[in-house]
């Protein structure tokens, strides 16, 4: 019994010795006392320390003592304050609020193994593995920038301008935003830094620089500013109008409680983010901004960690080590303390306090607010799981299978933008009356039908008309001015023209610009407005022996129309002569033979059948004149085909051209030489630049052995124009490298998309084809591709006037004949009814009504006109007829 009592007393004494808790545990706090966040945080931390020390459920009699040092947002002062703090054997340092100071202090914390718990440093890079002792009881800017990028994508803006303070907080936040918008196929067009201690002039310089850039969506990422200096300057520069969009990170939300009501007028229409606090959270009176609540929760997070740490019977101990800064103390239990801190999980003022694997507070999302009529209106929420919504994230059911990149189900409340409009702003302005768009165009010296500048500085051409019509369909004002590119002596280099767009010499380029690979790498093209490709032009040989050479003088269309004319004339002459000419009467078989032989025989000899009627003779005169013109033209064309010496070429396509080792011509300034040299590996020594259609013709006629070329390689539209003027050449093989012509603009320029839609509208409504026809089809459109390479063929377009005259005379004669016959028929019927209705001259029709009348009329027409006239004479003198 005595032994058992002795052991019990000994165990109790040992337990008391090991469980003895320290009377005081020191905690440090580094922040800027006079800043907006610092003022709220100081009050919050003081209240939190009192609440912790007065709560018997925590620390079990141990007092938590908080030491505060003012950093004044200075890295230098923050470093000194950190060393002073470490001399007090602090187990943790709360703060700093500045990301720049946090970077330096975190390096120190790594050496002394004292955790840093910040409630306001939001730089995303602080979460890297480089700083294992840094914790954050606020949301990282990586989540805020994801929310901002989602907002940008929701409204369809593809280019934005970011203005930021040039320190770790600003730079790294904007870099994070850049990554997020890129995921959504958008981009930060320009990143414009402000000095850390910027003034009104710095802001004015930055905003003035941004005005000509184009995008009108501004992302402002700076430190809290109660004076709202950036918006003060923006108002003076008239940048708070309907053309502009202003989006702010949560600095504005932090600033607003310290801003008086009249100041809100200068930020009308601004949209900002604010860290979301769940509605179920407890509220405190000091909560002028959310960072005060985060500071309060940070104190409790440290207190809970200390309590758990002490409950595990672990002593709080420090050891010295020598350094350049003197004898510093290392927190011996720092790693254990950090492990316990990382497992923190309790319900605080701002919601659930829990750290993710990156030692950041598990994100709660952001609220989106809008300044309308000097009031703050909440228009929605964002969370990493649910995206944009009008309901708080904690009340939404999250679909884990939802595609986070999709915003089909996202929605926000009505936002009033600067200028008072509620419609979504376009978000960019390219060109205005003060600075119109600089549109470069090639000053061509050949094939000027496409685009060129005349001597009086007038800009004209097919491409120019397409551009002007497309501009008319753009739903907003787009001032521009043309800037010719080239010396006017030779065609300019189109690759250089496109490069000038990239180099900001031009805002865009308009003309016959081929869409090829090397150009699409540096600019964006519109939808092609013309289809093109590379073709080969050679001298053609039309003198090849052929059994069907007699068909070559006419095109197929010409043969068909001529044959139809023969049939029509035959029918008209037969009808006009049938009643008066015995040669056109007789059995049905004889009449059919007469019909077809009559008109065809007029080509070769005098007809056996003479025309008797005046109308028939009139038609024959016109028909014989037409035949005279047609036969003489046919004879001349056939003679040319059979007797004129034609040039010939061994080139039949791209393969024979490459293998020929003979000189090849191309248009000076085009991409063709690059294609031939780099894609087909043709030596540049074989390539001969040519500047005009006349040079094309001369080089082809000279041939490869007399200082000319064996073939010319150029784009199809140019060659169609060339072949329309020069008939002794033609296309061989099929077009290759099919592409198109488009207008070039800077990469990611919204103009490329806008004008592409306009070009598609022009194509759908037929205006694009109409412009083409106005320029190239005044004398008839011909396509060079697929034609038979027959330069001497007679086209229907050359004779349609004669055919129309012949047709008009024929139809007029036919109409007069029918009117005369109908008049005779009516007169005959009237006389028949008066004299002897029961004894008709013609047999009764097999049908009654209208069909009967028609059959009687046809029978009447079939009667010889002499018999009809004799019948009329008998009816006029009935007594003489009876006497006889």
Secondary structure, DSSP 8 states (H G I E B T S, - for coil): -HHHHHHHHHHHHHHHHHS---SEEEEEEEE-TTSHHHHHHHHHHHHHHHHHHT-TTSGGG-EEEEEEEE-TT-HHHHHHHHHHHHTTTEEEEEE-S-HHHHHHHHHHHHHHT-EEEESS---GGGGSTT-TTEEESS--HHHHHHHHHHHHHHTT--EEEEEEESSHHHHHHHHHHHHHHHHTT-EEEEEEEE-TT--HHHHHHHHHHHHTTSB-EEEEE----TT-HHHHHHHHTT-SSTT-EEEE-THHHHHHTTS-GGGGGGGTT-EEEEE---TTS---TT-SSHHHHHHHHHHHHHHHHHHHHHHTT----EEEEEETTEEEEEETTHHHHHHHHHT-EEEETTEEEEB-TTSBB----EEEEEEETTEEEEEEEEETTTEEESS-GGGS---TTS-TT--TT--------TTS--S----B----SSS-EEEEEE--SSSTTTSEE-TTS-EESHHHHHHHHHHHTSSS---EEEEEES-SSS---HHHHHHHHHTTS-SEEEEEEE--HHHHTTEEE---SEEEEEEEEEE-------TTGGGTTB-HHHHHHHHHHHHHHHHHHHHHHTTT-GGG-SSHHHHHHHHHHHHHHTTTS--SS---SHHHHHHHHHHHHHHHHHHHHHHHHHHHHHHS-----S--SHHHHHHT---EEEETTSSHHHHHHHTS---GGGEEEE-SHHHHHHHHHH-TTTTS-SEEEEEHHHHHHHHHH-TTEEEEEEEEEEEEEEEEEETT-HHHHHHHHHHHHHHHTTHHHHHHHHHH-TT-----TT----TT-B-GGGTHHHHHHHHHHHHHHHHHHHHHHHHHHHHHHHHHHHHHTTS-SS---SS-THHHHHHHHHHHHHS-HHHHHHHHHHHH-HHHHHH-
